[in-house]
Amino acid sequence: MLIGDVARLSGVSARMLRHYEALGLVCPSDRTHGGYREYSEDDIRRIFHIESLRSLGLSLRDVGRALDDPGFAPSALVDDLIRQTRERIARETELLTRLRRIDASEPAGWEGVLQIVALLQGLGSQSAARRQRAALSSAEEVPVPVEALVEAALSESDTNVAGALRWALAQSGDGGGALLAKGLGSPDAEVRKRAVQSLAEMPEEEAAVPLRDALAHPDAVVRGYAALALGTRGVAEAVPTLIDMVVEERNDVDAADALGVLAARPALAEEIATGFTDRLARGGPGPAARRRVAQALADIPGSTASRALADLAGDEDRGVAVTAAYVLGIRDVSRRPVRM
């Protein structure tokens, strides 16, 4: 079969067939009387083998070794091809993500494109200072797509940079709450923590629903940050979690402060005091926990809180009793009428 016929049959151009011949990959078995290349069935079969191996990403050099070297083992080469392919896919995926984010920002011109690229590169920089500048600039200069900010916030370990990213997300007002909520389902505890911390600083309309849902999260850290954020916003559903935090010494000072904010509403003050009373009645809290409860009750008005403190003032542990008695004394003084 002549070279033109082989080219039509195999889909390999005549020029490439000549290149294969020059490399010694496949040489026509014969020549016609006119000197034209003539390929045998074995030659054509070898051409198809070459194309099959090339489709796997093998170089022409490796193709030749695979076909001609009996000792050439495919396993190591295939493993290497898998690694190279994964790296290439990762690079292409990163490029696609960057292009989509540029497109989402709707730049007016190439100057805008370049600014967005610079900010995206800044967010991924090895320098914490550069990442922080990029986070702050994203809200002040060129808007960076919220997906990029969320991704950066969930992966950021530097405290200052993380704060800047949370601020930028709070300013974005562009669906960041829903994206951060997905981070609460991460298998990585640090990612979950960063997600709920970021949600805590989002505007109420963005974060209210995911924060309420987070109160039932199996991760106590997530529940705690959600309760603190909701408690300071006056959301009553946070009360049980905040009480648990005081008793279990998890951000107990902040939890007590949030309960004090909620206790400004009389109905909630009674609910909080009753919740503490129930926890004490069930038994279990040790002296340190009972002392924290006495301290937290200082900011909870109402008769239920006073009765709980009176009971704690008679506690068998001297530290608990002294703390409760002191808090009761402060409450009594604050309730005395001022004499003119």
Secondary structure in CASP SS format (residue, H / E / C, confidence):
PFRMAT SS
TARGET T0000
AUTHOR 0000-0000-0000
METHOD secondary structure of the structure
MODEL  1
M C 1.00
L E 1.00
I H 1.00
G H 1.00
D H 1.00
V H 1.00
A H 1.00
R H 1.00
L H 1.00
S H 1.00
G C 1.00
V C 1.00
S C 1.00
A H 1.00
R H 1.00
M H 1.00
L H 1.00
R H 1.00
H H 1.00
Y H 1.00
E H 1.00
A H 1.00
L H 1.00
G C 1.00
L C 1.00
V C 1.00
C C 1.00
P C 1.00
S C 1.00
D E 1.00
R E 1.00
T C 1.00
H C 1.00
G C 1.00
G C 1.00
Y C 1.00
R E 1.00
E E 1.00
Y C 1.00
S C 1.00
E H 1.00
D H 1.00
D H 1.00
I H 1.00
R H 1.00
R H 1.00
I H 1.00
F H 1.00
H H 1.00
I H 1.00
E H 1.00
S H 1.00
L H 1.00
R H 1.00
S H 1.00
L C 1.00
G C 1.00
L C 1.00
S C 1.00
L H 1.00
R H 1.00
D H 1.00
V H 1.00
G H 1.00
R H 1.00
A H 1.00
L H 1.00
D H 1.00
D C 1.00
P C 1.00
G C 1.00
F C 1.00
A C 1.00
P H 1.00
S H 1.00
A H 1.00
L H 1.00
V H 1.00
D H 1.00
D H 1.00
L H 1.00
I H 1.00
R H 1.00
Q H 1.00
T H 1.00
R H 1.00
E H 1.00
R H 1.00
I H 1.00
A H 1.00
R H 1.00
E H 1.00
T H 1.00
E H 1.00
L H 1.00
L H 1.00
T H 1.00
R H 1.00
L H 1.00
R H 1.00
R H 1.00
I H 1.00
D H 1.00
A H 1.00
S C 1.00
E C 1.00
P C 1.00
A C 1.00
G C 1.00
W H 1.00
E H 1.00
G H 1.00
V H 1.00
L H 1.00
Q H 1.00
I H 1.00
V H 1.00
A H 1.00
L H 1.00
L H 1.00
Q H 1.00
G H 1.00
L H 1.00
G C 1.00
S C 1.00
Q C 1.00
S C 1.00
A H 1.00
A H 1.00
R H 1.00
R H 1.00
Q H 1.00
R H 1.00
A H 1.00
A H 1.00
L H 1.00
S H 1.00
S H 1.00
A H 1.00
E H 1.00
E C 1.00
V C 1.00
P C 1.00
V C 1.00
P C 1.00
V H 1.00
E H 1.00
A H 1.00
L H 1.00
V H 1.00
E H 1.00
A H 1.00
A H 1.00
L H 1.00
S H 1.00
E C 1.00
S C 1.00
D C 1.00
T H 1.00
N H 1.00
V H 1.00
A H 1.00
G H 1.00
A H 1.00
L H 1.00
R H 1.00
W H 1.00
A H 1.00
L H 1.00
A H 1.00
Q H 1.00
S H 1.00
G C 1.00
D C 1.00
G C 1.00
G H 1.00
G H 1.00
A H 1.00
L H 1.00
L H 1.00
A H 1.00
K H 1.00
G H 1.00
L C 1.00
G C 1.00
S C 1.00
P C 1.00
D C 1.00
A H 1.00
E H 1.00
V H 1.00
R H 1.00
K H 1.00
R H 1.00
A H 1.00
V H 1.00
Q H 1.00
S H 1.00
L H 1.00
A H 1.00
E C 1.00
M C 1.00
P C 1.00
E H 1.00
E H 1.00
E H 1.00
A H 1.00
A H 1.00
V H 1.00
P H 1.00
L H 1.00
R H 1.00
D H 1.00
A H 1.00
L C 1.00
A C 1.00
H C 1.00
P C 1.00
D C 1.00
A H 1.00
V H 1.00
V H 1.00
R H 1.00
G H 1.00
Y H 1.00
A H 1.00
A H 1.00
L H 1.00
A H 1.00
L H 1.00
G H 1.00
T H 1.00
R C 1.00
G C 1.00
V C 1.00
A H 1.00
E H 1.00
A H 1.00
V H 1.00
P H 1.00
T H 1.00
L H 1.00
I H 1.00
D H 1.00
M H 1.00
V H 1.00
V H 1.00
E H 1.00
E C 1.00
R C 1.00
N C 1.00
D H 1.00
V H 1.00
D H 1.00
A H 1.00
A H 1.00
D H 1.00
A H 1.00
L H 1.00
G H 1.00
V H 1.00
L H 1.00
A C 1.00
A C 1.00
R C 1.00
P H 1.00
A H 1.00
L H 1.00
A H 1.00
E H 1.00
E H 1.00
I H 1.00
A H 1.00
T H 1.00
G H 1.00
F H 1.00
T H 1.00
D H 1.00
R H 1.00
L H 1.00
A H 1.00
R C 1.00
G C 1.00
G C 1.00
P C 1.00
G C 1.00
P H 1.00
A H 1.00
A H 1.00
R H 1.00
R H 1.00
R H 1.00
V H 1.00
A H 1.00
Q H 1.00
A H 1.00
L H 1.00
A H 1.00
D H 1.00
I C 1.00
P C 1.00
G C 1.00
S H 1.00
T H 1.00
A H 1.00
S H 1.00
R H 1.00
A H 1.00
L H 1.00
A H 1.00
D H 1.00
L H 1.00
A H 1.00
G C 1.00
D C 1.00
E C 1.00
D C 1.00
R H 1.00
G H 1.00
V H 1.00
A H 1.00
V H 1.00
T H 1.00
A H 1.00
A H 1.00
Y H 1.00
V H 1.00
L H 1.00
G H 1.00
I H 1.00
R H 1.00
D H 1.00
V H 1.00
S H 1.00
R H 1.00
R C 1.00
P C 1.00
V C 1.00
R C 1.00
M C 1.00
END
